[in-house]
Every structure is written in C-alpha cells, then in structure tokens.
C-alpha cells in the first residue's frame, strides 16, 4: 500500500493537484499496482546505517525523480541536495507564490520536510546544503565544490552518483562541479544518472548532451541494485508542493545510470 505525506502532517498548498496526480500514476502506469486510497499518511523505512552510496541532487526532489529506484535498492544511501538553502523571510518568488506559499522561506522549509519524508520512505538519509540556485541568488561553483568536498570527506562513500546535468542550468552546473570534485577521490567509483524528466521532455537536446557525456568520459551503461518502481512512485508523492509543476509519469520511465571511466582535469 502506498502511503506518503508531507512532513509533520502539514497539508501542502497543492495537495489537490497531488491527489489528481496520484490517480494518474495508479491508472495510467501499468507497471505500478498501488492502493488508490486518498489517505496520505507517513510510512517510512529510514535506515540507521549509512550505506556505501552517496547521491548528489541539484534540487529537493531530483534524486527521487531521477534515481528513486537506485535509492530504494541501496538502503542507507546519503542524498546530498545542493540547492536547498532557505531564503530570508522577505524573499518572495513568483513560483513559490504560485505553489501557495506566502514567501520563499516558507516554501523551502516545507520542501525540505517533503524531501526528508520521501527519502525516508526509500531508506535514504537527507543532507541539505545551504546553497541557492538560479531561483534565488545563486552561489558560485567554488562554493558548491567546497561544500560537496566536505560532505564526501565526511561520509567516505565507495560510490558516488550525480546528475549528467541535462537542460536546466542548475543541473548543468552541478553536473560539471561534482565530477570535478570527484577527481580528488580516485578510489571512489563514479556514476552519473540521466536527469528526469528532462531526458524525456527535451529529447533531442538531452540525447546530444548524453552522447557528448559518454564520449568525453568513456562512460558505459551500468547497473546497481535497484528497487521497485512502485516504491519510487510512492516517494514521489511526498513532494506535494512540486507535483503540480513536475511531469511525474515521465519520471517513472526506466532510470539509466552510467559509470565513468575517464576523469576531467581538475581546473
């Protein structure tokens, strides 16, 4: 049975849209067999053990949308969200207001809670960096690199997976920066996941970017333990404030993971 909520039992401003999306997920996706109850109560399986995998996520939801089955198949995975900073209360963004929030501080605190709930459902640990992407006042590449370096040193993973960096400027930046940081850790296996839904919503642009990525990095398609797509769908529903803007059915298409062979120069 699929049960998901935003944290602390709070009702998201976009819950009706999420309920509609839930019905679409359960009716249109034949590989998923979920209970269509409107009850959205928390059901997590948090792991007390830190695993061998660390996943880098540009925004709150990207790791689950792009690599949710990877997370489900590797309990204890640490998920580091880069652009998870909380703006000052006086920051008012049109997108956040459109999602029903009074200001951007309220929006980001709520979304952090959604992220913790979603990752908990997949047995993963959330780490939120206090950095901003283009939606707010963006931080520089060196600040991103320094924060990622500190987290990787702290957790000492054997494998790291990050976004290829498709379409969205924040994704492109994070994709380039995390690979540069990993040059300092030759003992860590590097994997890149294809950014969903961008791989499917911008197919031509994404196909060119993926081909260039594979060529430049000597990447080969890889498989790590993966969980059920239904578990991923349940976790996606925790992001109630985001589902209105996302294209969730596309995120249930097969995930693709690449193992990197070549390393870029640390410039």
C-alpha positions as CSV (number, residue, x, y, z in Angstrom):
1,X,0.0,0.0,0.0
2,X,1.3,3.4,-0.9
3,X,1.2,6.0,1.8
4,X,3.0,9.3,1.6
5,X,2.8,12.7,3.1
6,X,4.5,16.0,3.6
7,X,6.3,16.1,6.9
8,X,4.7,16.7,10.3
9,X,1.2,16.1,8.9
10,X,1.0,19.5,7.3
11,X,-1.2,19.9,4.3
12,X,0.6,21.1,1.2
13,X,-1.0,24.0,-0.6
14,X,-1.1,21.8,-3.7
15,X,-2.4,18.6,-2.2
16,X,-5.5,18.5,-4.6
17,X,-3.1,18.5,-7.5
18,X,-1.1,15.8,-5.9
19,X,-4.2,13.7,-5.4
20,X,-5.0,14.1,-9.0
21,X,-1.5,13.1,-10.0
22,X,-1.8,10.1,-7.7
23,X,-4.8,8.9,-9.6
24,X,-3.0,9.3,-12.8
25,X,0.0,7.4,-11.5
26,X,-2.1,4.5,-10.5
27,X,-4.4,4.4,-13.5
28,X,-2.1,5.2,-16.4
29,X,1.1,3.3,-15.4
30,X,0.6,-0.4,-15.8
31,X,3.8,-1.5,-14.1
32,X,2.5,0.0,-10.8
33,X,-0.1,-1.6,-8.5
34,X,-0.8,0.9,-5.8
35,X,-3.8,1.3,-3.4
36,X,-5.6,4.5,-4.5
37,X,-6.8,5.5,-1.1
38,X,-6.8,9.2,-0.6
39,X,-5.1,8.7,2.8
40,X,-1.6,10.1,2.7
41,X,0.0,9.2,6.0
42,X,3.7,8.8,6.6
43,X,5.2,5.3,6.1
44,X,9.0,5.5,6.2
45,X,11.7,2.8,6.4
46,X,14.6,5.0,7.4
47,X,17.9,3.2,7.7
48,X,20.1,3.8,10.8
49,X,23.1,2.5,8.8
50,X,25.0,4.7,6.3
51,X,25.5,2.8,3.1
52,X,28.2,2.8,0.5
53,X,26.4,5.1,-2.0
54,X,26.2,8.9,-2.0
55,X,23.9,10.5,-4.5
56,X,24.1,14.2,-5.4
57,X,20.9,16.0,-6.2
58,X,20.6,19.5,-7.6
59,X,17.2,20.3,-6.0
60,X,14.9,18.9,-3.5
61,X,13.2,16.1,-5.5
62,X,15.7,15.4,-8.2
63,X,17.3,12.4,-6.6
64,X,14.0,10.7,-6.2
65,X,12.6,11.7,-9.6
66,X,15.8,10.6,-11.4
67,X,17.2,7.8,-9.3
68,X,14.4,6.7,-6.9
69,X,14.8,3.0,-7.8
70,X,18.6,3.3,-7.2
71,X,17.8,4.7,-3.7
72,X,15.3,2.0,-3.0
73,X,17.7,-0.7,-3.9
74,X,20.5,0.7,-1.7
75,X,19.2,1.4,1.8
76,X,21.4,3.8,3.8
77,X,22.2,5.9,0.7
78,X,23.2,9.5,1.6
79,X,21.4,12.1,-0.7
80,X,23.1,15.5,-0.8
81,X,20.9,18.2,-2.2
82,X,23.0,21.1,-3.4
83,X,20.4,23.9,-3.8
84,X,18.5,23.5,-0.5
85,X,19.2,26.9,1.1
86,X,16.4,28.7,2.9
87,X,16.0,32.3,1.8
88,X,15.2,35.2,4.1
89,X,11.6,35.7,5.0
90,X,11.3,38.8,2.9
91,X,12.2,36.8,-0.3
92,X,9.0,36.4,-2.3
93,X,9.4,34.3,-5.5
94,X,6.5,34.1,-8.1
95,X,6.9,30.4,-8.5
96,X,6.7,29.8,-4.7
97,X,3.7,32.0,-4.5
98,X,2.1,30.1,-7.4
99,X,2.5,26.9,-5.3
100,X,0.5,28.6,-2.5
101,X,3.3,29.8,-0.2
102,X,3.4,33.2,1.4
103,X,7.2,33.6,0.9
104,X,10.2,31.6,-0.2
105,X,11.4,30.8,3.3
106,X,8.1,29.0,4.0
107,X,8.4,27.2,0.7
108,X,11.9,25.9,1.2
109,X,11.3,24.8,4.8
110,X,8.2,22.9,3.6
111,X,10.1,21.3,0.7
112,X,12.9,20.3,3.0
113,X,10.4,18.4,5.1
114,X,8.9,16.8,1.9
115,X,12.4,15.7,0.9
116,X,13.1,14.1,4.3
117,X,9.8,12.2,4.1
118,X,10.4,11.0,0.6
119,X,14.0,9.9,1.2
120,X,12.9,8.2,4.5
121,X,10.4,6.1,2.5
122,X,13.3,4.8,0.4
123,X,15.6,4.2,3.4
124,X,17.9,7.1,2.5
125,X,19.5,9.9,4.6
126,X,18.9,13.6,3.6
127,X,21.7,16.1,3.7
128,X,20.7,19.7,2.7
129,X,23.3,22.2,1.7
130,X,22.6,25.9,2.4
131,X,23.2,27.0,-1.2
132,X,21.0,28.7,-3.7
133,X,20.4,28.0,-7.4
134,X,19.1,30.4,-10.1
135,X,15.7,30.6,-8.5
136,X,17.2,32.8,-5.8
137,X,20.7,34.4,-5.6
138,X,22.9,31.7,-6.9
139,X,26.2,30.6,-5.3
140,X,29.4,30.2,-7.3
141,X,31.0,27.0,-8.5
142,X,33.8,27.1,-5.9
143,X,31.3,27.4,-3.1
144,X,29.4,24.4,-4.5
145,X,32.7,22.4,-4.9
146,X,33.8,23.2,-1.4
147,X,30.5,22.1,0.2
148,X,30.5,18.8,-1.8
149,X,34.1,18.1,-1.0
150,X,33.3,18.5,2.7
151,X,30.3,16.1,2.6
152,X,32.2,13.5,0.6
153,X,35.1,13.6,3.0
154,X,32.7,13.3,5.9
155,X,30.8,10.2,4.7
156,X,33.6,8.5,2.8
157,X,31.4,6.6,0.2
158,X,32.7,3.9,-2.1
159,X,30.4,5.0,-4.9
160,X,29.0,8.4,-5.9
161,X,26.2,9.1,-8.3
162,X,25.4,12.6,-9.6
163,X,23.4,14.1,-12.5
164,X,24.7,14.2,-16.0
165,X,23.3,17.7,-16.0
166,X,20.6,18.0,-18.6
167,X,18.8,21.1,-19.8
168,X,18.3,23.0,-16.5
169,X,21.2,25.5,-15.8
170,X,21.4,24.3,-12.1
171,X,21.6,20.7,-13.3
172,X,24.3,21.6,-15.8
173,X,26.4,23.4,-13.1
174,X,26.1,20.7,-10.5
175,X,26.9,18.0,-13.2
176,X,30.1,19.8,-14.0
177,X,31.1,20.6,-10.5
178,X,30.6,17.2,-8.8
179,X,32.7,15.5,-11.5
180,X,35.5,18.0,-10.9
181,X,35.4,17.4,-7.2
182,X,35.5,13.6,-7.6
183,X,38.8,13.9,-9.4
184,X,40.3,14.3,-6.0
185,X,38.9,10.9,-4.9
186,X,40.3,8.3,-7.4
187,X,39.3,5.5,-5.0
188,X,35.6,6.3,-5.4
189,X,33.6,4.8,-8.2
190,X,31.7,7.5,-10.2
191,X,28.3,7.0,-11.7
192,X,26.0,9.5,-13.4
193,X,22.3,9.3,-13.7
194,X,20.2,10.8,-16.5
195,X,18.1,13.7,-15.3
196,X,14.4,13.0,-15.3
197,X,12.0,14.3,-16.6
198,X,14.4,16.4,-18.7
199,X,15.7,13.4,-20.6
200,X,12.2,12.9,-22.0
201,X,10.7,16.4,-22.1
202,X,13.7,17.7,-24.1
203,X,14.7,14.5,-26.0
204,X,16.8,16.0,-28.8
205,X,18.8,18.3,-26.6
206,X,19.2,15.6,-24.0
207,X,20.3,13.0,-26.5
208,X,23.1,15.2,-27.8
209,X,24.2,16.0,-24.2
210,X,24.2,12.4,-23.2
211,X,26.2,11.3,-26.3
212,X,28.8,14.0,-25.6
213,X,29.0,13.0,-22.0
214,X,29.5,9.3,-22.8
215,X,32.2,10.2,-25.4
216,X,34.1,12.6,-23.1
217,X,34.1,10.4,-20.0
218,X,34.4,7.0,-21.6
219,X,31.2,6.1,-19.8
220,X,29.5,2.8,-20.0
221,X,25.9,1.9,-19.0
222,X,25.9,0.4,-15.6
223,X,23.6,-1.3,-13.2
224,X,23.5,-1.1,-9.4
225,X,20.9,-2.8,-7.2
226,X,17.5,-1.2,-7.9
227,X,14.2,-1.2,-6.0
228,X,10.7,-1.4,-7.3
229,X,9.2,1.4,-9.4
230,X,6.2,1.4,-7.1
231,X,8.3,2.4,-4.1
232,X,9.7,5.3,-6.2
233,X,6.2,6.4,-7.2
234,X,5.1,6.4,-3.5
235,X,8.1,8.5,-2.6
236,X,7.4,10.9,-5.4
237,X,4.0,11.6,-3.9
238,X,5.7,13.1,-0.8
239,X,6.6,16.1,-2.9
240,X,3.1,17.5,-2.8
241,X,4.2,21.1,-3.4
242,X,6.1,20.2,-6.5
243,X,3.9,17.7,-8.4
244,X,1.9,20.5,-10.0
245,X,4.9,21.7,-11.9
246,X,6.6,18.3,-12.4
247,X,5.7,15.7,-15.1
248,X,5.7,12.7,-12.7
249,X,4.7,10.0,-15.2
250,X,7.8,10.6,-17.2
251,X,9.9,10.1,-14.1
252,X,8.6,6.5,-13.9
253,X,10.3,5.7,-17.2
254,X,13.4,3.4,-16.8
255,X,16.3,5.1,-15.0
256,X,19.6,5.0,-16.7
257,X,23.0,5.0,-14.9
258,X,26.5,5.4,-16.4
259,X,29.8,4.5,-14.9
260,X,32.6,7.0,-15.7
261,X,36.0,5.8,-16.8
262,X,37.8,9.0,-17.7
263,X,38.3,11.9,-15.3
264,X,38.4,15.5,-16.2
265,X,41.4,17.6,-15.3
266,X,40.8,19.5,-12.0
267,X,40.8,23.0,-13.4
